Amino acid sequence: MTASERLREIRDSIDAAARLARREPGDVQLIAVSKTRSVEEIEALVAAGQRHFGESRVQEAASKWPALRQRHPDVRLHCIGRLQSNKAAEAVELFDVVHSLDRESLLDALAAAAAKAQHFPSVYVQVNIGEEEQKGGCAIAEVGALVDAVRQSPLPLAGLMAIPPLGPEPAPYFALLAKIAAEHGVAGLSMGMSGDYRSAVMLGATAVRIGTALFEDSA
């Protein structure tokens, strides 16, 4: 399959899941996860109409995206990986959206860098939905305080983000994130990847992060 065919297949699948859940298909944003992918692979998806891309590491993003964005100024870049506070200034320069805000110290660093650069990326509060020690994300009990802190900052609140534990059925975790978001008056939900995005869409995802299914013929 070509990049265009893979993109159309994924978009059709997202639209079908949204309609099944009685949602508007246009309410779900597709983020192509381009980490480890070449400029040529990314260009093929851009040519096919994809405009939102996600990278996990600041260093990798800095090595390929400035030139790409000069050629495609309408593309929006999302930081989807864990972010250290000492990378905040670089992240603010590179990204339009940060999906991995999980602590107030990082919020402070991002807000200070954004004020200096006069570029204010939107942020998702990442929730450790499965309470896994090895994963990033704030504790469920801390979501309200961090959401309030973002709302008092100059950075726009995009919503909540979570990655369910590997192995168990992800739907209950998606449902839990949606419940937490509703409790705090948050509309955006960044959840769902190549293996589970249909379930995520049916449970309220407004952004899905898909890599393998978009870039590999075997997906």
Phi, psi and chi 1 to 4 in degrees:
 res  aa     phi    psi   chi1   chi2   chi3   chi4
   1 MET       -  145.8  -65.6  175.8   69.8      -
   2 THR   -81.9  168.3   65.5      -      -      -
   3 ALA   -59.0  -41.0      -      -      -      -
   4 SER   -63.2  -40.9 -179.6      -      -      -
   5 GLU   -67.9  -41.2  -71.0  168.6  -21.5      -
   6 ARG   -64.3  -42.2  -70.9 -166.9  -63.0  -87.7
   7 LEU   -62.6  -44.4 -179.9   60.2      -      -
   8 ARG   -64.1  -39.4  173.2   47.2   53.0 -162.5
   9 GLU   -63.2  -44.2 -175.4  176.8   79.9      -
  10 ILE   -67.1  -43.6  -64.5  -63.9      -      -
  11 ARG   -63.2  -40.6  -76.3 -179.3  171.9  170.3
  12 ASP   -62.6  -39.3  -73.8  -12.1      -      -
  13 SER   -66.8  -41.2 -175.7      -      -      -
  14 ILE   -62.1  -45.4  -70.4  170.6      -      -
  15 ASP   -61.5  -40.9  -69.3   -6.6      -      -
  16 ALA   -65.1  -43.1      -      -      -      -
  17 ALA   -63.9  -40.1      -      -      -      -
  18 ALA   -63.9  -45.1      -      -      -      -
  19 ARG   -63.8  -37.5  -76.3 -168.1  -70.1  -91.8
  20 LEU   -62.0  -32.9 -164.7   58.6      -      -
  21 ALA   -89.7    8.8      -      -      -      -
  22 ARG    59.4   42.9  -60.3 -175.9 -177.6  -82.3
  23 ARG  -116.1  162.8  -60.8 -179.5   60.9 -160.9
  24 GLU   -80.8  122.9  -70.5  -66.4  -32.2      -
  25 PRO   -54.8  -34.3  -27.0   36.1      -      -
  26 GLY   -68.7   -7.8      -      -      -      -
  27 ASP   -82.9   -4.6  -69.4  -16.6      -      -
  28 VAL  -109.1  119.7 -176.4      -      -      -
  29 GLN   -91.0  129.7 -177.2 -179.2   89.8      -
  30 LEU   -95.2  120.1  169.8   59.7      -      -
  31 ILE  -107.1  116.9  -59.2  167.0      -      -
  32 ALA   -82.1  116.5      -      -      -      -
  33 VAL   -80.3  107.9  177.7      -      -      -
  34 SER  -104.1   12.6   51.9      -      -      -
  35 LYS   -61.2  139.4   63.7  178.2 -178.1  178.4
  36 THR    68.5   -0.8   75.5      -      -      -
  37 ARG   -90.4  149.2  -55.8  -63.5  176.6  176.3
  38 SER   -78.7  162.8   68.1      -      -      -
  39 VAL   -58.6  -37.8  169.0      -      -      -
  40 GLU   -64.3  -40.9  -69.2   74.1   20.9      -
  41 GLU   -65.5  -39.8  -71.4  175.3  -67.6      -
  42 ILE   -67.0  -43.8  -66.8  167.7      -      -
  43 GLU   -58.8  -36.6  -72.2  -84.7   18.8      -
  44 ALA   -63.1  -39.1      -      -      -      -
  45 LEU   -73.0  -37.1  -83.6  179.8      -      -
  46 VAL   -60.5  -44.1  173.3      -      -      -
  47 ALA   -61.6  -29.0      -      -      -      -
  48 ALA   -82.8   -5.3      -      -      -      -
  49 GLY   112.5   -0.6      -      -      -      -
  50 GLN   -75.9  135.7  178.1   63.0   21.8      -
  51 ARG  -125.9   -8.3  -72.9  -61.9  179.2  -89.6
  52 HIS  -115.0  126.3  -69.9  -94.5      -      -
  53 PHE  -131.0  149.8  -69.5   83.5      -      -
  54 GLY  -122.9  136.7      -      -      -      -
  55 GLU  -126.6  147.4  -67.5  -79.4  -15.6      -
  56 SER   -94.2  -29.2  -69.1      -      -      -
  57 ARG  -120.9  133.2  -61.6  177.9   62.1 -173.8
  58 VAL   -59.0  -44.4  170.6      -      -      -
  59 GLN   -62.1  -43.7 -174.9  174.6   -2.6      -
  60 GLU   -66.2  -42.9 -178.1 -176.6   -8.0      -
  61 ALA   -60.3  -40.8      -      -      -      -
  62 ALA   -66.6  -23.9      -      -      -      -
  63 SER   -80.2  -19.3   71.9      -      -      -
  64 LYS  -130.3  -22.3   61.0 -170.4  179.9 -174.4
  65 TRP   -84.2  -31.7  -82.8   99.8      -      -
  66 PRO   -54.9  -44.1  -31.6   39.3      -      -
  67 ALA   -69.5  -40.2      -      -      -      -
  68 LEU   -61.0  -40.9  -85.4  164.7      -      -
  69 ARG   -74.6  -24.2  -61.4 -168.8   77.3  175.8
  70 GLN   -64.7  -37.4  -78.9 -168.4  -22.6      -
  71 ARG   -79.9  -26.6  -64.1 -166.3  -66.9  -86.3
  72 HIS  -133.1   75.2  -51.3  -71.1      -      -
  73 PRO   -66.0  -13.8   21.6  -32.9      -      -
  74 ASP   -88.8   -3.8   57.8  -23.8      -      -
  75 VAL   -74.5  141.5  163.5      -      -      -
  76 ARG  -112.7  135.8  -73.0  176.0   61.4   79.5
  77 LEU  -111.8  132.7 -169.2   58.8      -      -
  78 HIS  -114.2  133.8  -60.1 -114.0      -      -
  79 CYS   -90.5  114.4  175.8      -      -      -
  80 ILE  -113.0    1.4   59.8  170.8      -      -
  81 GLY  -104.6  170.0      -      -      -      -
  82 ARG   -62.0  139.1  -64.6 -177.2   76.8  170.6
  83 LEU  -123.7  127.3 -174.1   59.4      -      -
  84 GLN   -85.9  147.1  -60.5  -59.7  -43.1      -
  85 SER   -60.3  -31.1  -64.4      -      -      -
  86 ASN   -73.7   -5.3   62.6    5.8      -      -
  87 LYS  -103.6    7.3  -64.5  -71.3 -173.0 -179.5
  88 ALA   -61.1  -43.6      -      -      -      -
  89 ALA   -63.7  -43.7      -      -      -      -
  90 GLU   -64.6  -39.4  -69.5  176.5   85.6      -
  91 ALA   -63.6  -41.8      -      -      -      -
  92 VAL   -62.6  -38.3  163.3      -      -      -
  93 GLU   -68.2  -35.2  -67.1  -75.3   -8.2      -
  94 LEU   -88.8  -41.5  -77.2  165.9      -      -
  95 PHE  -105.7  149.2  -63.5  104.5      -      -
  96 ASP   -93.4  -25.9  -59.1  -67.6      -      -
  97 VAL  -141.2  137.4 -172.4      -      -      -
  98 VAL  -115.9  122.3  173.4      -      -      -
  99 HIS   -97.0   -0.7  -70.1 -116.6      -      -
 100 SER  -123.4   36.0   50.4      -      -      -
 101 LEU   -75.8  117.7  175.0   66.2      -      -
 102 ASP  -131.5    7.2   60.3    0.3      -      -
 103 ARG  -162.2  154.5   58.9 -162.9 -175.1  -81.2
 104 GLU   -69.2  -30.0  -72.3 -158.8   33.4      -
 105 SER   -64.1  -36.9   59.7      -      -      -
 106 LEU   -69.8  -39.2  177.0   57.2      -      -
 107 LEU   -59.1  -44.7  172.9   62.2      -      -
 108 ASP   -61.3  -41.9  -68.5  -17.1      -      -
 109 ALA   -66.5  -42.4      -      -      -      -
 110 LEU   -65.7  -42.8  -71.9  169.4      -      -
 111 ALA   -64.2  -40.8      -      -      -      -
 112 ALA   -65.6  -43.9      -      -      -      -
 113 ALA   -65.4  -38.9      -      -      -      -
 114 ALA   -65.2  -40.7      -      -      -      -
 115 ALA   -63.1  -40.2      -      -      -      -
 116 LYS   -67.8  -40.8 -175.6  174.8 -178.6  179.3
 117 ALA   -85.6  -13.6      -      -      -      -
 118 GLN    55.0   41.5  -76.0  -60.5  -67.7      -
 119 HIS  -136.8  119.7  178.3 -121.2      -      -
 120 PHE  -117.5   90.6  -60.3   89.8      -      -
 121 PRO   -67.3  147.2   23.5  -32.3      -      -
 122 SER   -72.7  153.0  -59.2      -      -      -
 123 VAL  -131.5  141.2  -64.6      -      -      -
 124 TYR  -101.1  137.1  -75.1   88.5      -      -
 125 VAL   -81.3  118.7  169.0      -      -      -
 126 GLN   -83.7  130.1 -177.6  176.9   -2.3      -
 127 VAL  -110.4  132.1 -177.2      -      -      -
 128 ASN   -80.2   78.5 -171.0  -18.5      -      -
 129 ILE   -66.4  -27.8 -157.9   70.9      -      -
 130 GLY  -100.2    7.5      -      -      -      -
 131 GLU    51.6   49.2  -59.5  178.6  -30.6      -
 132 GLU   -98.9  127.7  -60.8  172.5  -84.6      -
 133 GLU   -61.8  -33.2  -69.7 -175.2    6.8      -
 134 GLN   -82.8   -6.5   75.8  -83.6   17.9      -
 135 LYS  -103.8  151.2  -87.0 -171.4 -178.1  171.0
 136 GLY   -74.1  172.6      -      -      -      -
 137 GLY   117.2  146.2      -      -      -      -
 138 CYS   -80.1  159.5   69.9      -      -      -
 139 ALA   -66.8  151.5      -      -      -      -
 140 ILE   -55.7  -39.9  -68.4  171.9      -      -
 141 ALA   -66.6  -16.6      -      -      -      -
 142 GLU   -98.8   -2.0  -61.7  170.8   -4.7      -
 143 VAL   -59.1  -47.3  171.9      -      -      -
 144 GLY   -58.1  -45.0      -      -      -      -
 145 ALA   -65.0  -40.2      -      -      -      -
 146 LEU   -72.3  -39.0 -168.3   48.8      -      -
 147 VAL   -60.2  -44.8  164.0      -      -      -
 148 ASP   -61.6  -40.0  -72.2  -15.6      -      -
 149 ALA   -63.8  -40.7      -      -      -      -
 150 VAL   -63.1  -43.6  175.1      -      -      -
 151 ARG   -62.6  -24.9  -74.0  174.1  167.6  151.8
 152 GLN   -90.6   -4.2  -66.5  168.8   24.0      -
 153 SER   -95.4  173.0   82.2      -      -      -
 154 PRO   -80.5   -1.8   29.1  -35.0      -      -
 155 LEU   -91.8  130.6  -56.2  179.4      -      -
 156 PRO   -66.1  138.6  -19.4   31.6      -      -
 157 LEU   -85.8  117.2  176.5   65.2      -      -
 158 ALA   -86.4  -31.4      -      -      -      -
 159 GLY   151.1 -153.9      -      -      -      -
 160 LEU  -113.3  149.6  -57.1 -175.9      -      -
 161 MET  -130.4  146.7 -175.5  -84.8  -99.7      -
 162 ALA  -155.3  154.8      -      -      -      -
 163 ILE  -122.6  112.8  -57.2  171.3      -      -
 164 PRO   -63.7  159.5  -19.7   32.3      -      -
 165 PRO   -60.4  147.7  -22.1   32.8      -      -
 166 LEU   -77.0  126.8 -174.1   63.7      -      -
 167 GLY   120.4  -66.2      -      -      -      -
 168 PRO   -66.3  159.9  -18.7   30.5      -      -
 169 GLU   -56.5  125.8  166.0   61.1   40.9      -
 170 PRO   -77.0  -20.2   28.2  -35.8      -      -
 171 ALA   -53.9  -45.2      -      -      -      -
 172 PRO   -60.1  -32.6  -25.2   36.1      -      -
 173 TYR   -72.4  -38.0  -64.2   98.3      -      -
 174 PHE   -63.3  -43.7  -66.1  148.6      -      -
 175 ALA   -62.9  -39.2      -      -      -      -
 176 LEU   -65.4  -42.8  177.0   57.0      -      -
 177 LEU   -62.1  -41.5 -170.8   69.3      -      -
 178 ALA   -62.2  -38.9      -      -      -      -
 179 LYS   -65.2  -45.0  178.8  176.2 -180.0  -69.9
 180 ILE   -62.0  -42.5  -65.0  167.1      -      -
 181 ALA   -60.7  -44.5      -      -      -      -
 182 ALA   -62.6  -39.0      -      -      -      -
 183 GLU   -62.0  -28.3  -71.2  171.3  -10.1      -
 184 HIS  -108.7   13.2  -64.3  -72.0      -      -
 185 GLY    65.8   34.0      -      -      -      -
 186 VAL  -105.9  131.0  176.6      -      -      -
 187 ALA   -94.8  -36.2      -      -      -      -
 188 GLY   -80.1  137.8      -      -      -      -
 189 LEU  -134.6  107.5  -71.1  170.5      -      -
 190 SER   -94.0  101.1  172.5      -      -      -
 191 MET  -158.2  146.8   59.7 -173.3 -166.7      -
 192 GLY   105.0  130.8      -      -      -      -
 193 MET  -130.1 -165.8  -62.4 -175.7  -72.0      -
 194 SER   -53.5  -38.6  -72.5      -      -      -
 195 GLY   -86.9  -12.7      -      -      -      -
 196 ASP  -141.3   15.3   55.1   22.7      -      -
 197 TYR   -65.5  -29.8   68.6   88.9      -      -
 198 ARG   -63.3  -45.2  -63.0  171.7 -173.1   84.5
 199 SER   -61.6  -41.8  175.0      -      -      -
 200 ALA   -62.1  -43.5      -      -      -      -
 201 VAL   -62.3  -42.3  169.5      -      -      -
 202 MET   -66.8  -21.1  -67.2 -171.3   67.7      -
 203 LEU  -104.9   13.0  -72.0  165.6      -      -
 204 GLY   113.1    4.9      -      -      -      -
 205 ALA   -56.4  135.7      -      -      -      -
 206 THR  -105.9  -11.1   58.3      -      -      -
 207 ALA  -145.3  130.1      -      -      -      -
 208 VAL  -119.2  143.0  -66.7      -      -      -
 209 ARG  -112.3  105.7  -49.7  175.5  -56.4  -86.6
 210 ILE  -122.8  126.3  -61.4  177.9      -      -
 211 GLY  -116.2  -71.2      -      -      -      -
 212 THR   -52.4  -47.8  -57.6      -      -      -
 213 ALA   -65.2  -21.7      -      -      -      -
 214 LEU   -92.2  -28.6  -87.9  173.0      -      -
 215 PHE  -105.9  -11.7  -74.9   96.9      -      -
 216 GLU  -122.7  133.6  -65.1 -177.3    6.8      -
 217 ASP   -62.0  -28.7  -70.3  -23.0      -      -
 218 SER   -79.3   -8.9   58.3      -      -      -
 219 ALA   -70.0      -      -      -      -      -
